[in-house]
Amino acid sequence: MLKFMSLSSGSCGNCYYLGTGQNGIVIDAGVSLRRLKKILQDNGLGLDSFSAILVTHDHLDHIRHLGSFCKRLQKPVYTTDVIHGALARHTFTSDWIGQCRRILAAGEWNEIAGMNVRYFVVPHDATQTVGYVIEADGHRFVIMTDVGRMTDEAVAFASEADTVVIESNYDIDMLMGGPYTYELKMRIVQGCGHLSNDECAEAVKRFWHPGLKNIFLCHLSENNNTRELAYRRVNEALEESGVEKGTVALRCLPRREPSPLIELF
């Protein structure tokens, strides 16, 4: 049985676990090693419950503790050649990433921790940002945590997945009426920042298919969104698409606290 857990999701830090319990992967390293160990132990897992780390991009809320992970765990870190180049230069990762560096082959499946993994590039204002498609234990899982706008490739992969983790970062009215500077607001909305609730909902309409069982909304803004607004908008999109109630499990991932360890179905 494949299990998924968010350890933290948002600008405060991002880290996710996907695995069978016996083996798995961690996606991003935005929480401390001590916190990672405690949350895993609280759920009957340990540091031996994963054997690889995937990185989505080089923003600090996704790699803040990656250097410590590399130094203490010495587990392989998989991402693109471009992102690894940025990690090799980054203050938080440069000293320790070299020994753990693993390059993902582009446009094909990579076998990692008993899973098949493929990446796709998404628009975001990092050096490079990717989402991942992961096949394991009869499931196809897609995660895209920071997406300035949806691409046809991202929609195509999500259209074949049973579980999709997708950003629903902000409510447009809260953002535009809030205290952020004009420059920061434009950075968020102009295609290389983040997905709004409305944009996420439209994406869900595009990729929904009868085999989709789980949608997790991630990276909700603390200042420009609420769980209720994000959930309501995507739930409306499912209803507008004619999806029967209860067919898809829709959940908002908490920002600072871990989610439950969820068995995917």
N, C-alpha and C positions, 0 to 999 in steps of 0.2 A: 504493500500500500504506500503510495507516494504521499508525503506530508509536506506542508508549507507553513512557514511562520515568518512574520515580520517582526524583527527585533526593534526597529525604529524606522520611521518613514516621514521625512520632511527635512527642512533646512537645518534642523537640529542634529541630523545624522540619519544615514540610511544603511540598513543591513538586513538581509533576508536569508533564510535557510530553506533549502529544498532537498529532501532526501527520503530515504526509506527507514531511517533509524540506524541501520547498520552502516550506511554510507550515504554521502550526499555532497552538496556544494554550498558555499556561502557566497552570496552576491553582494558586493560592496563591503566596505569596512569603515563605516561611520560611527561605530560604537567601540568602546574600549575592549581590550581582550578580557579584562576582569568581568565586564558586563556580559560579554558574549558567553563566557564560561558559566556564569551564574544562571543566565536565562536558559541556556541549553540544559543545565543540570536540573533546573526547576521543571523541565519538561521530559525528564528521563533520558536526556541525551548528554553527550560529552564532547570534548574537543576531538575525539576520535570518530565522531559521527559524521564528519565531513573530511574530504581529502583534497579539496581544491577550492580556490577562490576565483570568482569572476569579477571583473571591474567594468562598470558601465561608462565612466568618464573620470576626468581628473579634477573635478571640483571638490573642495575640501570636505563638504558634508558627506561625500562618498568614499574618501580615502584618508580621512584624518588619522586613523589608527592602523593603516595598512603597513606602515613601516614596522610597527610593533608586532603585527601578525607575522610578518616575514621574519623578523629577528627571533621571535620566541617559538613560532610553530614550524617555520621553514617548509610550509606547504606551497605547492606551485600556484602561481598567480597567472591566470589566463586572461588575455585581452588582445586587442589589435596591436600591430607594430607601431602605429601612430600613437596610440594611448600609452604604450610602454615607453616610447620615446619621451613623452611628457612626464611620466612617472620617474624616469631616470634623472630628470632635471629638477624635480619638485623637492622642496626643502623637507617635506614630511616623509618622503619615500626614497630619495636618492641613495641613501647609505645602505639600504637593505634589500631593495627590489631586485638587484642583479642576480642573486643566487636563486630567486624564485621565478624569474622571468620565463614565461611560456607564451609563444605567439600563436594566435588562432589563425588557421588557414581561412582565407576569404572565399566566400561563395560556396562553401562546402561544409559538411558535417565534421565535427571534431569529437573524438571519444574522450570523455573526461569523467572520472569517478563512476564508471559504468553507465554513463548517460551520453546521449548524442546531443551536441551543442552547436548551434549556428548563430552567428551574429548578423544584425542588419543596422545600418547607419541611420540615425534620426537627427533632425535639426535641433541644435541647442548650442549655446554660446560657450562651449568648452573647446579644448583642442580638437577632440572628436568625441562623439557620444554614440553609444550603441544600445540597442535592445537585444534580447536573447530569445531564441527558440530552443527549448529543451525537451527532448523526448526521453522518457523513462517510465518503466513499469506500465506500459500501455497508455501513457498519457502524453499529450502535447501541451506544453506550458509556455506561455509567452509573457515576458516582462519588459516594460518600457517605462522607466521611472521619470525621466525628464525629456519632454517632447515639445519643441516649439510649435510644430504643426504635424499633422498626420501625413504620412507618405503612402503611396499606393503599395509599396513593399510591406510596410508595417501592417496595413489593413489585410493584405493577402495572407501573411503569416497568421494573424489573429483569426482570420476566417477559417483556419484549419485547426484551431486550438480548442481544447476543452476548458482550459483555464487561462485567463488573461489578467495580468496586473498592469494597470494603466493609470497614468497621472490624471488627476482632476484637481488642479492646483488652486484655482481662484474663481470667485464669483465676480463677474465683470463690474457690477454695480458697487460691490464692496471695495474693489480695487480702485476704480476711478474716483470714488467718493472718499477714499481713505487718505492717510497722511503721507504716503510715499511721494517722493519727488516726481516731477513729470518725466525726467530721464529714466528713472527706475520703472515707472509704469510702462513706458514705451519699450524698455528692454524686455519686460515680461510679455507684452502682447504682440510684438511685431515679428512673430514667426520663428525666432530662435531663442525664445524664453521658455514659457510654460503653457500647458494646455488649460483652458478655462473649463468650467463645468459644462458650458454649452458645447464647446469643441469636443470634449470627451463624449458627451451624449451623442453628437453627430457621428463620431467615430464608431461608437457602439452600434448605431443603426447600420453603418456600413459593414461591420464585420460579424454581426450576429448571424448565427446559423444554428440548425437544430442540435448540433453536437456540443454547443457551448454550455457548460455547466456552472462555471464559477467566474465572477468578475470581482476583482479587488481594486478599489480606488485608492491610489497611493499619493504621497507627496502633497497632501492638502496643506494649504497655507494657514499659518496660525493667525495671521492678521486679516486675510482677505477671503476667508472661506469658513464654512462650518460643515460638520459631518451631515447635518440635516439637509443643507442646500445641495451638497454634492450628491448625496443618495437620491434625493427627490428628483433631481434633473435627469439622472441616468435611468432611474426607475420609470420616469415618464417616457423616455426614449424607448425602453423595452415595451411598454404598453402601446406606444404609437406604432411599434413594429409588429404588433399582434402577438407578442410573446405571452404565453399562458402563465399566469401567476404561479410562482413556485418552481418554474422550469429552470430558472437561472438563480443561483445563490449570489446575491449582490451584497458586498460588505465594504465598509470604509475602514482602512487600516489606521490605527492610532498613530499619532505623531511621536510621542515620547515613550510610550509604554509598549511592551511586546503584545502582539496578538496571541490568541491561543495557537497551539500547534494543531493545524487543521488537516484532517484526512481529505484528500481530494477524491472526488467521485466522478 
